[in-house]
Amino acid sequence: RYDLERAAAYLDTYGFGDVVVTLKLGGNVQKVLLKYATESGADLIVAGAYSRSGIGRLFFGSTAQGLIEQSDVPLFMYH
C-alpha cells in the first residue's frame, strides 16, 4: 500500500497541488476516470498498468487498454 498523503505532500513541494483524488467507482472504471479527467481539466493521467490473464481480460476487459484507446488526456502509464 502506498502512502498517498506522503506522495501528495512531496508533489506539492514541486507545485503539483490536488494530485490525489478518491473516486467512487462503479461500472466501467476507465469511463469513470476519463469523465473525471475531462470534467476536472486534468493535464495528465498517471496510472499503473498491471497484467490480467487472457481469460480475465476476456471477461472483465482491461482498464489500461481502455484508457489507451479512449483517452483524449495524455497518459503516463507504469508497470
N, C-alpha and C positions, 0 to 999 in steps of 0.2 A: 504494500500500500504506500502510495506516495503522499507526502505531506504537502497538500495543495496550498495551505496558508503560507508555508515557508517559501514555496515556489513563487507564489503571487508577490510576497514581500520582496524577494530577490528581483523579480522582473520590474517591480515598481521603482526600484532604485535606478533603473535604466530608462524610466519614462513610460513604461507599459502599465497603465492603470486598468483596473477591472478586467483582468485576463482570465479569472476563474469564475465560471458561471455554472450553476447547478440547474439542470433542466429535468422536468418530469417527462419521462419518455413513455410512449405508448404507441403501439403500431410500428410503423416504418421508421427506424432510427435515423437513417440518412435524410429522410424528408423533414423530420423534426429539426435536425442540426442545420440543414440548408435553409429552412424557413427562418430559424433564429438568426443565422448569419446574415441573411438578406435584410431582415427587419431591423437588426441592430447596426447595420452598416459596417460589418466586420471587414477588415482588410485582408485577413488570412485565417484559415482554419488549420489548426495543428492537431493531428490525430495519430494514434497508434494504429498500425496495420498488423493484425495477428491472423495467422492461418487457421482456417477451419478445414475439416476433412472435406473431400469431394462430396460425400453424401450430405454433410452438414450444409454446404453451400447450395446443394440441390434443393433441400427442403426449406432452409432459412435465408438463403441469399448471403451476400457479403456486403457489410456496411462500407468497407473500404472501397470495394468495386463500385458501389452505388455513388459514393462521393466523387470518385474519379470520373465517372460517366456523366454525372448530373450537375456538378458544382460550377457556378459562374464565379465563385470566390476562389482565389488561389489557395492551393493546398500544400502543406508541409506534412508529409507522412513519414513515420518512422517505424521500423520493425526491429 
